[in-house]
Amino acid sequence: MASLISLPLYEKTPCKSTVQRTSDFIIFFLLLSLVTYRLLHLKNHGLTWLLAFLCESWFTFVWFLVLNIKWNRVIFKTYPDHLLQGVPELPSVDMFVTTADPVLEPPIITVNTVLSLLAVDYPAQKLACYVSDDGCSPLTYYSLVEASKFAQLWVPFCRKYDIQVRAPFRYFSNDPIITLSDSTKEFQHEWKRMKNEYEQLSNKIEVAIKNCVPPCDFTGDFAEFSNVERKNHPTIIKVLWENEECLPDGLPHLVYISREKKHKHPHHYKAGAMNTLTRVSALMTNAPYMLNVDCDMFVNNPKVVLHAMCVLLDSKSESEIAYVQFPQRFYDGLKDDPYGNQVVVVYEYIARGIDGIQGPVYGGTGCFHRRKIIYGSSPDNVDSIDGKLAEVLSSGFGNSKELIKSAVDALKGKTGHEPYINLQSYVEAAYQIAGCGYEYGTSWGTKIGWIYGSTSEDVNTGQMIHKKGWRSAACTPDPPAFLGCAPSGGPTTMTQQKRWAAGLLEILFSKSCPIFGSLSVKLQWRQCLAYLWILTWGLRSIFELCYAALSAYCIIADSHFLPKVRFIN
């Protein structure tokens, strides 16, 4: 990569507020005063006073964690135009999309996410999109095959007319009168043509879903899907599209992956799928940077890759910043957000505060990673990796010589293959490393790749990276980089939040607890407190429910838990 010019690629601006800090500290002082008063008069009161003391002590502890987080809020501002001027050759990026259930995650949603990724403003020969289908669904595969055909029309259309929203379902949901007003006849003709093509694609997928099978026999490319089960199936890897001529304005590589699953072999959920994607992409394209998104988070800002590269390619960031996290934003949310799915407060206040410490927590989607850091590299050896160290780090990669070679290249900074890549030639080797037994006796999931041990693999993996001394950065461009669909019903929201809470508590009460990380490794103490605020999220409802019930209990029992005037005097 050529050296950068002097123009800054990004700025990190503190957003200090004396009034906010003062008010937060006053609240903390008042909470401490209340807890102290409770403690001094504890022996003169009964059970309700004790429960109130415990709950208020917890609230004080949580507010102390919030105070620590919000103390140094910062905002990252990126300059993609400076990047294009200063870097003549942009690096390659491998893009990962994960889906697991065609019922809960309809194929049309996955298709729109993939189409939005294929159409980003970035040289096509530098991009490759890998789709992980953990459900091994022929419907998902069929939808992607049809989407690859539509993409050959959609991607050029987006680039020619500089379309902002490149997920078709979202783009065509806009009012056509507004979209087509003041436009040329050529654009109007192309717009109607694209809409008709997308409607045909949607209809094909809907028909396939109603029939429960794709409109074809299980022969040819679909032969491997015969007699498969969601949790018991062989590895299936298909190259759906290959940019054989390496055209910068062409269509990026598109690869379908369904890793092997067996009943008696643990598959480690999304973390296992991400590690399989990492290994397969290492054989085929081995890009130095990796983006992962959930299947329901489409690209809303086509310059998203350029924004991320502004941070990752800065000379200071090479030895400091491990990943760039974009916030999760959602479309068509319920009015007043009754279930808290939009997490606006978390991203506006809490997340920006964590940005000012050691960097944002890895959110599991909308994140750009450095491949070598996922492989276990640390800031201490990022500039001094030699053959011996690379060999040591590669010893836990398994028995695939091709994978070890690509890992050594990644750790030495020699990522990316030759300009022309025959992806099909790597498929046979990729089948081996996508098998369910490949990780036995290796460091995958413990020291390399996405970390196992919790259903919240994102927080676990991000914490492991921070423990090595790396920092991370948040990027909040306008318009938002990604948009997703939040649960719209109470039961669905509760199921999702229950899974999150369980995963976070698994980390809190395990050897991965951040307290151990701050004592023995390079996790900053304030970052440790930030992780504690996140990991204890599932416990807060216990104290909140107990405190809320105290008033009703005291009325029934003719008791009290609030100080009376005569006690104060």
C-alpha positions as CSV (number, residue, x, y, z in Angstrom):
1,M,0.0,0.0,0.0
2,A,1.3,3.4,-0.9
3,S,2.1,5.9,1.8
4,L,-0.7,8.3,2.9
5,I,-0.7,12.0,2.2
6,S,-0.6,14.6,5.0
7,L,-4.4,15.1,5.0
8,P,-6.0,13.6,8.1
9,L,-8.1,10.5,7.5
10,Y,-10.1,10.9,10.7
11,E,-10.4,13.1,13.7
12,K,-11.2,12.1,17.3
13,T,-13.0,14.9,18.9
14,P,-13.8,15.0,22.7
15,C,-17.4,16.1,23.6
16,K,-16.8,17.4,27.1
17,S,-19.7,18.9,29.0
18,T,-19.0,20.5,32.4
19,V,-22.7,20.7,33.1
20,Q,-23.3,17.0,32.4
21,R,-20.3,15.9,34.4
22,T,-21.4,18.1,37.4
23,S,-24.9,16.8,37.3
24,D,-23.8,13.2,37.1
25,F,-21.4,13.6,40.0
26,I,-24.1,15.3,42.1
27,I,-26.4,12.3,41.5
28,F,-23.6,10.0,42.5
29,F,-22.9,12.0,45.7
30,L,-26.7,11.9,46.6
31,L,-26.8,8.2,46.1
32,L,-23.7,7.7,48.3
33,S,-25.4,9.9,51.0
34,L,-28.5,7.8,50.9
35,V,-26.6,4.6,51.2
36,T,-24.5,5.9,54.0
37,Y,-27.7,7.0,55.9
38,R,-29.2,3.5,55.4
39,L,-26.1,1.9,56.7
40,L,-25.9,4.1,59.8
41,H,-29.5,3.3,60.8
42,L,-29.5,-0.3,59.6
43,K,-29.6,-1.8,63.1
44,N,-32.8,0.2,64.1
45,H,-34.9,-1.2,61.2
46,G,-36.2,-4.4,59.8
47,L,-36.1,-6.4,56.6
48,T,-37.6,-3.8,54.3
49,W,-34.8,-1.3,55.3
50,L,-32.2,-3.9,54.6
51,L,-33.7,-4.7,51.2
52,A,-33.8,-1.0,50.4
53,F,-30.2,-0.7,51.4
54,L,-29.1,-3.6,49.2
55,C,-31.0,-2.3,46.2
56,E,-29.8,1.3,46.6
57,S,-26.2,0.1,47.0
58,W,-26.6,-1.7,43.7
59,F,-28.0,1.4,42.0
60,T,-25.1,3.4,43.4
61,F,-22.6,0.9,42.0
62,V,-24.3,0.9,38.6
63,W,-24.3,4.7,38.5
64,F,-20.6,4.7,39.4
65,L,-20.0,2.5,36.3
66,V,-22.1,4.9,34.2
67,L,-20.1,7.9,35.6
68,N,-16.9,6.2,34.6
69,I,-18.1,5.5,31.1
70,K,-19.6,8.9,30.3
71,W,-16.6,10.9,31.7
72,N,-14.6,11.1,28.4
73,R,-17.1,10.9,25.5
74,V,-15.6,11.2,22.0
75,I,-16.7,11.3,18.4
76,F,-14.8,9.9,15.4
77,K,-15.2,11.8,12.2
78,T,-13.8,10.2,9.0
79,Y,-12.9,11.8,5.6
80,P,-13.3,9.3,2.7
81,D,-12.3,11.9,0.2
82,H,-8.9,12.2,1.8
83,L,-8.5,8.5,1.7
84,L,-9.2,8.3,-2.1
85,Q,-6.6,11.1,-2.6
86,G,-3.9,9.6,-0.4
87,V,-4.1,5.9,-1.0
88,P,-3.7,4.9,-4.7
89,E,-4.4,1.2,-4.0
90,L,-7.0,0.3,-1.5
91,P,-6.7,-3.0,0.4
92,S,-8.9,-6.0,-0.1
93,V,-11.9,-6.7,2.2
94,D,-13.7,-10.0,2.8
95,M,-17.4,-9.5,3.8
96,F,-19.2,-12.1,5.9
97,V,-23.0,-12.5,6.1
98,T,-24.4,-15.0,8.6
99,T,-27.9,-16.6,8.6
100,A,-29.1,-19.8,10.3
101,D,-32.9,-20.2,9.9
102,P,-34.9,-19.4,6.7
103,V,-38.1,-19.2,8.8
104,L,-36.9,-16.7,11.4
105,E,-34.6,-15.0,8.8
106,P,-36.5,-15.0,5.5
107,P,-34.2,-15.5,2.5
108,I,-35.4,-12.3,0.9
109,I,-33.9,-10.4,3.8
110,T,-30.6,-12.1,3.4
111,V,-30.7,-11.4,-0.3
112,N,-31.2,-7.7,0.2
113,T,-28.3,-7.6,2.7
114,V,-26.0,-9.4,0.2
115,L,-27.1,-7.1,-2.7
116,S,-26.4,-4.0,-0.6
117,L,-22.9,-5.3,0.2
118,L,-22.1,-6.2,-3.5
119,A,-23.0,-2.6,-4.5
120,V,-20.8,-0.6,-2.0
121,D,-18.6,2.1,-3.4
122,Y,-15.3,0.2,-3.4
123,P,-13.3,-1.4,-6.2
124,A,-15.1,-4.7,-7.0
125,Q,-11.9,-6.7,-7.5
126,K,-11.0,-5.9,-3.9
127,L,-14.2,-7.3,-2.4
128,A,-15.5,-10.8,-1.7
129,C,-18.8,-11.7,-0.1
130,Y,-19.1,-15.0,1.8
131,V,-22.6,-16.1,3.0
132,S,-22.8,-18.6,5.9
133,D,-26.0,-20.7,5.9
134,D,-25.9,-22.6,9.2
135,G,-29.4,-24.1,8.4
136,C,-28.1,-25.6,5.1
137,S,-31.3,-24.5,3.5
138,P,-31.8,-25.1,-0.3
139,L,-34.2,-22.1,-0.2
140,T,-31.5,-19.8,1.0
141,Y,-29.1,-21.2,-1.6
142,Y,-31.7,-20.9,-4.4
143,S,-32.4,-17.3,-3.3
144,L,-28.7,-16.4,-3.5
145,V,-28.4,-18.0,-6.9
146,E,-31.2,-15.9,-8.2
147,A,-29.9,-12.8,-6.4
148,S,-26.5,-13.2,-8.1
149,K,-28.3,-12.9,-11.5
150,F,-30.2,-9.8,-10.4
151,A,-27.0,-8.3,-9.0
152,Q,-25.5,-8.1,-12.5
153,L,-28.2,-5.6,-13.3
154,W,-28.6,-4.0,-9.8
155,V,-25.0,-3.1,-9.0
156,P,-24.3,-1.2,-12.3
157,F,-27.6,0.6,-11.9
158,C,-26.6,1.8,-8.4
159,R,-23.2,2.9,-9.4
160,K,-24.4,4.7,-12.6
161,Y,-27.0,6.7,-10.8
162,D,-25.2,7.0,-7.4
163,I,-28.1,5.4,-5.6
164,Q,-27.9,6.0,-1.8
165,V,-29.9,3.1,-0.4
166,R,-28.7,-0.1,-2.2
167,A,-31.0,-2.6,-0.6
168,P,-33.7,-3.0,-3.2
169,F,-36.6,-3.6,-0.8
170,R,-35.8,-0.4,1.0
171,Y,-35.1,1.6,-2.1
172,F,-38.3,0.7,-3.9
173,S,-40.4,1.3,-0.8
174,N,-39.9,5.0,-1.3
175,D,-42.6,7.1,-3.0
176,P,-42.0,6.7,-6.7
177,I,-43.3,10.2,-7.3
178,I,-40.6,11.7,-5.2
179,T,-37.9,9.3,-6.5
180,L,-38.7,10.0,-10.2
181,S,-39.4,13.7,-9.9
182,D,-36.9,15.9,-11.8
183,S,-35.2,12.8,-13.3
184,T,-34.3,12.0,-16.8
185,K,-36.4,9.7,-19.0
186,E,-33.5,7.3,-19.1
187,F,-33.4,7.1,-15.3
188,Q,-37.2,6.6,-15.2
189,H,-37.0,3.8,-17.7
190,E,-34.1,2.1,-15.8
191,W,-35.9,2.6,-12.5
192,K,-39.1,0.8,-13.8
193,R,-37.0,-1.9,-15.3
194,M,-35.1,-2.5,-12.0
195,K,-38.3,-2.5,-10.0
196,N,-39.8,-5.1,-12.4
197,E,-36.7,-7.3,-12.1
198,Y,-36.7,-7.1,-8.3
199,E,-40.4,-8.0,-8.2
200,Q,-39.8,-11.0,-10.3
201,L,-36.9,-12.0,-8.0
202,S,-39.2,-11.6,-4.9
203,N,-42.0,-13.6,-6.6
204,K,-39.6,-16.5,-7.4
205,I,-38.4,-16.6,-3.8
206,E,-42.0,-16.4,-2.4
207,V,-43.1,-19.3,-4.7
208,A,-40.1,-21.4,-3.5
209,I,-41.0,-20.7,0.1
210,K,-44.7,-21.7,-0.4
211,N,-43.6,-24.9,-2.0
212,C,-41.0,-25.5,0.8
213,V,-38.5,-26.5,-1.9
214,P,-36.8,-24.6,-4.7
215,P,-38.6,-25.0,-8.1
216,C,-36.2,-27.7,-9.3
217,D,-35.3,-31.3,-8.5
218,F,-32.4,-32.0,-6.2
219,T,-30.1,-32.6,-9.0
220,G,-27.1,-30.7,-10.4
221,D,-26.1,-27.9,-8.0
222,F,-28.9,-28.9,-5.6
223,A,-27.9,-32.5,-5.4
224,E,-26.0,-31.9,-2.1
225,F,-29.1,-30.6,-0.4
226,S,-31.0,-33.8,-0.7
227,N,-31.9,-35.4,2.6
228,V,-30.1,-32.7,4.7
229,E,-31.2,-31.7,8.2
230,R,-30.7,-28.4,9.8
231,K,-28.4,-29.8,12.5
232,N,-27.0,-32.8,10.6
233,H,-25.6,-32.1,7.1
234,P,-22.3,-32.2,5.2
235,T,-20.2,-29.2,4.2
236,I,-21.5,-27.4,1.1
237,I,-19.4,-24.7,-0.6
238,K,-20.5,-23.0,-3.8
239,V,-18.9,-20.2,-5.8
240,L,-22.0,-18.3,-7.0
241,W,-20.1,-15.6,-8.8
242,E,-16.5,-14.9,-9.6
243,N,-15.0,-11.6,-10.8
244,E,-12.7,-13.5,-13.2
245,E,-11.5,-10.4,-15.1
246,C,-10.9,-8.5,-11.9
247,L,-12.9,-5.5,-13.1
248,P,-13.1,-2.6,-10.6
249,D,-16.6,-1.8,-11.7
250,G,-17.7,-5.4,-11.9
251,L,-19.4,-7.7,-9.4
252,P,-17.5,-8.9,-6.3
253,H,-17.0,-12.6,-5.6
254,L,-19.9,-14.3,-4.0
255,V,-19.5,-17.6,-2.2
256,Y,-22.1,-19.7,-0.4
257,I,-20.9,-21.8,2.7
258,S,-22.7,-24.2,4.8
259,R,-20.3,-25.9,7.3
260,E,-20.7,-29.5,8.3
261,K,-22.8,-30.3,11.3
262,K,-23.4,-33.5,13.3
263,H,-25.5,-34.2,16.3
264,K,-22.6,-35.2,18.5
265,H,-20.2,-32.4,17.6
266,P,-20.6,-28.9,19.2
267,H,-21.0,-26.3,16.6
268,H,-20.6,-23.2,18.9
269,Y,-23.4,-21.3,17.2
270,K,-22.5,-18.0,15.4
271,A,-18.9,-18.1,16.7
272,G,-18.3,-21.4,15.0
273,A,-19.8,-20.1,11.7
274,M,-17.6,-17.0,11.9
275,N,-14.5,-19.1,12.3
276,T,-15.4,-21.3,9.4
277,L,-15.9,-18.2,7.3
278,T,-12.5,-16.9,8.4
279,R,-10.8,-20.1,7.4
280,V,-12.5,-20.5,4.0
281,S,-11.9,-16.9,3.1
282,A,-8.3,-17.2,4.1
283,L,-7.8,-19.9,1.4
284,M,-9.7,-18.1,-1.3
285,T,-9.0,-14.4,-1.0
286,N,-7.1,-13.8,2.3
287,A,-8.0,-10.1,2.5
288,P,-6.3,-8.2,5.4
289,Y,-9.6,-6.8,6.6
290,M,-12.9,-8.6,7.3
291,L,-16.4,-7.2,7.7
292,N,-19.2,-9.2,9.3
293,V,-22.9,-8.3,9.3
294,D,-26.0,-10.2,10.3
295,C,-28.3,-11.1,7.5
296,D,-30.9,-8.5,8.5
297,M,-28.4,-5.5,8.6
298,F,-28.2,-4.0,5.1
299,V,-25.8,-1.3,4.0
300,N,-27.4,2.1,4.3
301,N,-24.3,4.1,3.4
302,P,-22.5,2.9,0.2
303,K,-19.3,4.5,1.4
304,V,-19.2,2.4,4.6
305,V,-16.0,0.5,3.6
306,L,-14.2,3.8,2.8
307,H,-15.2,5.2,6.2
308,A,-13.8,2.1,8.0
309,M,-10.6,2.3,6.0
310,C,-10.1,5.9,7.0
311,V,-9.5,4.6,10.6
312,L,-7.8,1.4,9.8
313,L,-5.3,2.7,7.3
314,D,-4.1,5.7,9.4
315,S,-0.4,5.3,10.3
316,K,-1.1,5.5,14.0
317,S,-3.9,3.1,13.9
318,E,-1.8,0.2,12.5
319,S,-0.3,-0.5,16.0
320,E,-3.3,0.6,18.1
321,I,-6.7,0.0,16.6
322,A,-7.9,-3.6,16.1
323,Y,-11.4,-3.1,14.7
324,V,-13.9,-0.4,13.7
325,Q,-17.4,-0.8,15.0
326,F,-20.4,0.9,13.4
327,P,-23.5,1.4,15.7
328,Q,-26.6,-0.7,15.1
329,R,-29.5,1.5,13.8
330,F,-33.0,0.3,12.9
331,Y,-35.7,1.3,10.5
332,D,-39.5,1.4,11.0
333,G,-39.3,1.3,14.7
334,L,-42.3,1.5,16.9
335,K,-43.4,4.9,18.1
336,D,-41.6,5.9,21.4
337,D,-39.7,2.6,21.2
338,P,-41.7,0.8,24.0
339,Y,-39.3,-2.2,24.1
340,G,-36.1,-0.2,24.0
341,N,-35.0,-2.0,20.7
342,Q,-33.6,1.2,19.2
343,V,-30.9,1.5,22.0
344,V,-30.6,5.2,21.2
345,V,-29.4,6.2,24.7
346,V,-26.9,3.4,24.7
347,Y,-25.2,4.5,21.5
348,E,-25.5,8.3,22.1
349,Y,-24.1,8.3,25.6
350,I,-22.8,5.0,26.8
351,A,-21.1,3.9,23.6
352,R,-19.4,7.3,23.0
353,G,-18.1,7.2,26.5
354,I,-16.5,3.8,26.0
355,D,-15.0,5.2,22.8
356,G,-13.0,7.5,25.0
357,I,-11.5,4.7,27.1
358,Q,-10.1,1.7,25.2
359,G,-12.7,1.7,22.5
360,P,-16.2,0.3,21.8
361,V,-17.3,-3.2,22.6
362,Y,-17.6,-5.5,19.6
363,G,-21.3,-5.6,18.7
364,G,-21.4,-8.8,16.6
365,T,-22.4,-7.0,13.4
366,G,-21.3,-4.0,11.3
367,C,-17.7,-4.4,12.4
368,F,-14.4,-4.3,10.4
369,H,-11.6,-6.5,11.8
370,R,-7.9,-6.9,10.9
371,R,-7.4,-10.5,10.0
372,K,-4.0,-10.8,11.7
373,I,-5.6,-9.7,15.0
374,I,-8.3,-12.3,14.8
375,Y,-5.4,-14.7,14.3
376,G,-3.9,-13.7,17.7
377,S,-1.5,-10.9,16.9
378,S,-0.8,-8.3,19.7
379,P,0.4,-4.7,19.6
380,D,3.8,-5.8,20.9
381,N,4.7,-7.9,17.9
382,V,2.7,-6.2,15.1
383,D,5.9,-4.7,13.6
384,S,8.3,-7.5,14.5
385,I,6.6,-10.7,13.2
386,D,9.3,-13.0,11.9
387,G,9.1,-16.5,10.5
388,K,9.6,-18.1,13.9
389,L,6.8,-16.2,15.6
390,A,4.5,-16.7,12.7
391,E,5.2,-20.4,12.9
392,V,4.4,-20.5,16.6
393,L,1.1,-18.6,16.0
394,S,0.2,-20.9,13.2
395,S,0.7,-24.1,15.2
396,G,-2.9,-23.9,16.4
397,F,-4.5,-23.5,13.0
398,G,-4.9,-27.2,12.3
399,N,-3.4,-29.6,9.8
400,S,-4.3,-27.7,6.6
401,K,-1.0,-26.7,5.0
402,E,-2.8,-24.2,2.7
403,L,-4.5,-22.5,5.7
404,I,-1.2,-22.3,7.6
405,K,0.5,-20.7,4.6
406,S,-2.2,-18.1,4.3
407,A,-2.1,-17.5,8.1
408,V,1.7,-16.9,7.9
409,D,1.2,-14.5,5.0
410,A,-1.5,-12.6,7.0
411,L,0.6,-12.3,10.1
412,K,3.5,-11.0,8.0
413,G,1.3,-8.5,6.2
414,K,1.4,-10.4,2.9
415,T,-2.3,-10.7,2.6
416,G,-4.2,-11.1,-0.6
417,H,-3.6,-13.4,-3.6
418,E,-2.6,-12.6,-7.1
419,P,-4.9,-10.2,-9.1
420,Y,-6.5,-13.2,-10.8
421,I,-7.9,-15.8,-8.5
422,N,-9.5,-19.0,-9.5
423,L,-11.8,-19.5,-6.5
424,Q,-13.0,-22.9,-7.7
425,S,-9.5,-24.3,-7.3
426,Y,-9.7,-23.7,-3.5
427,V,-13.0,-25.4,-3.0
428,E,-11.7,-28.9,-2.3
429,A,-9.2,-27.6,0.4
430,A,-12.0,-25.5,1.8
431,Y,-14.2,-28.5,2.4
432,Q,-11.6,-29.9,4.8
433,I,-11.4,-26.8,7.0
434,A,-15.2,-26.4,7.1
435,G,-15.7,-29.9,8.6
436,C,-17.0,-30.2,12.1
437,G,-14.0,-32.1,13.4
438,Y,-11.3,-29.8,12.0
439,E,-11.0,-27.6,15.1
440,Y,-10.2,-30.5,17.5
441,G,-6.7,-30.1,18.9
442,T,-6.4,-26.5,17.6
443,S,-6.6,-23.1,19.1
444,W,-9.7,-22.0,17.2
445,G,-12.2,-20.6,19.6
446,T,-9.8,-20.2,22.5
447,K,-6.8,-18.2,21.2
448,I,-7.6,-17.8,17.5
449,G,-10.7,-16.5,15.8
450,W,-14.1,-15.9,17.5
451,I,-14.0,-17.0,21.1
452,Y,-16.3,-19.8,22.3
453,G,-17.8,-20.2,25.8
454,S,-20.8,-17.9,25.5
455,T,-23.7,-17.2,23.3
456,S,-22.5,-13.6,23.4
457,E,-19.5,-14.5,21.3
458,D,-19.2,-10.9,20.1
459,V,-18.5,-9.4,23.6
460,N,-16.3,-12.3,24.5
461,T,-14.2,-11.9,21.3
462,G,-13.9,-8.1,21.7
463,Q,-12.9,-8.4,25.3
464,M,-10.2,-10.9,24.3
465,I,-8.8,-8.4,21.8
466,H,-8.9,-5.5,24.4
467,K,-7.1,-7.8,26.9
468,K,-4.1,-7.9,24.5
469,G,-3.8,-4.1,24.6
470,W,-5.5,-3.3,21.4
471,R,-7.9,-0.3,21.1
472,S,-11.0,-0.1,19.0
473,A,-12.8,2.8,17.3
474,A,-16.4,3.7,16.6
475,C,-17.5,5.2,13.3
476,T,-20.8,7.1,13.1
477,P,-21.2,8.5,9.5
478,D,-24.2,10.3,8.3
479,P,-26.3,8.6,7.0
480,P,-25.9,5.6,9.2
481,A,-23.7,2.8,7.8
482,F,-26.1,-0.1,8.5
483,L,-29.8,-0.4,9.2
484,G,-31.6,-3.4,10.6
485,C,-35.0,-4.6,11.7
486,A,-35.6,-4.7,15.4
487,P,-38.2,-7.1,17.0
488,S,-41.7,-5.5,16.9
489,G,-43.4,-7.7,19.5
490,G,-43.0,-8.2,23.2
491,P,-42.4,-12.0,23.2
492,T,-39.8,-11.8,20.4
493,T,-38.0,-9.0,22.2
494,M,-38.0,-10.9,25.5
495,T,-36.6,-14.0,23.8
496,Q,-33.8,-12.0,22.3
497,Q,-33.0,-10.1,25.5
498,K,-33.1,-13.3,27.5
499,R,-30.4,-14.8,25.1
500,W,-28.3,-11.7,25.4
501,A,-28.6,-11.6,29.2
502,A,-27.7,-15.3,29.5
503,G,-24.7,-14.9,27.3
504,L,-23.4,-11.9,29.2
505,L,-23.8,-13.6,32.5
506,E,-21.9,-16.6,31.2
507,I,-18.9,-14.3,30.6
508,L,-19.3,-12.5,34.0
509,F,-19.2,-15.8,36.0
510,S,-16.4,-17.4,34.0
511,K,-12.6,-17.2,33.7
512,S,-13.3,-14.6,31.0
513,C,-14.5,-12.1,33.6
514,P,-13.0,-8.7,32.8
515,I,-11.8,-8.2,36.4
516,F,-9.2,-11.0,35.9
517,G,-8.3,-9.3,32.6
518,S,-7.5,-6.0,34.2
519,L,-5.4,-7.6,36.9
520,S,-3.3,-9.9,34.8
521,V,-3.3,-8.6,31.2
522,K,-3.6,-5.3,29.4
523,L,-7.3,-4.5,29.8
524,Q,-7.5,-0.9,31.2
525,W,-9.2,-0.6,34.5
526,R,-11.8,1.9,33.3
527,Q,-12.5,-0.4,30.3
528,C,-12.9,-3.2,32.8
529,L,-15.6,-1.2,34.5
530,A,-17.3,-0.5,31.2
531,Y,-17.4,-4.2,30.5
532,L,-18.9,-4.8,34.0
533,W,-21.7,-2.3,33.2
534,I,-22.5,-4.4,30.1
535,L,-22.1,-7.9,31.7
536,T,-24.3,-7.0,34.7
537,W,-27.2,-5.9,32.5
538,G,-29.1,-9.1,33.2
539,L,-28.9,-8.7,37.0
540,R,-30.4,-5.2,37.1
541,S,-34.0,-6.4,36.8
542,I,-33.7,-8.3,40.0
543,F,-32.9,-5.2,42.1
544,E,-35.3,-3.0,40.1
545,L,-38.2,-5.4,40.6
546,C,-37.4,-5.9,44.3
547,Y,-37.2,-2.1,44.9
548,A,-40.4,-1.5,42.9
549,A,-42.2,-4.1,45.1
550,L,-41.1,-2.6,48.4
551,S,-43.8,0.1,48.3
552,A,-46.7,-2.4,47.8
553,Y,-45.2,-4.7,50.5
554,C,-45.0,-1.9,53.0
555,I,-48.6,-0.9,52.4
556,I,-49.8,-4.4,53.0
557,A,-47.5,-5.0,56.0
558,D,-48.1,-1.6,57.5
559,S,-44.3,-1.0,57.4
560,H,-42.0,1.5,55.7
561,F,-38.7,1.7,53.9
562,L,-38.4,5.4,53.4
563,P,-37.1,7.6,56.3
564,K,-39.8,9.3,58.3
565,V,-39.5,12.9,59.5
566,R,-39.1,11.9,63.2
567,F,-36.2,9.6,62.3
568,I,-34.4,12.4,60.4
569,N,-34.9,14.7,63.4
